[in-house]
Amino acid sequence: MRRRRDRLPLNAEINVVSLIDVMLLLLVIFMITAPMMQGGVDVALPKADARPLEPKTGLVVTVSKTGDVYVDDTRMSLSEFRSAFRALASQRPHDGLYLRGDDGVPYGVVVQVLAIMRAAGVGDVGLMTDPEPAR
């Protein structure tokens, strides 16, 4: 008598349709969430007619409208920033250092933050702006 296993032919093919479905679902999820990962503090940058810089990864210091200072996403007061920035700048290797200041923040606060950065030994600071609208 033959066993039931002997009667069924072997199927050596891999069914990839379900794997393609999962891959496409993950692709859609990453396409939706990737723009949201471009985080940072939401500020209204001043408008300027300047040529854009090459995109680099680096340390981003943001001055919000309320005068708070953010190093990447970490919130600090101006006095905390003054005491902690030298250690942050020497600790992290960076390709560039960028300063973002809200359009509504007083100019003196941005200059104070820039002076603290220069006193910490950072020589090259990029000031970030939004491009002016085309006329």
Secondary structure, DSSP 4 states (H G I P E B T S, - for coil): ---HHHHSPP------HHHHHHHHHHHHHHHHHTGGGS-S----PPEE--PPPPP---EEEEE-TTS-EEETTEEE-HHHHHHHHHHHHHHS--S-EEEEE-TTS-HHHHHHHHHHHHHTT---EEEE-EEPPP-
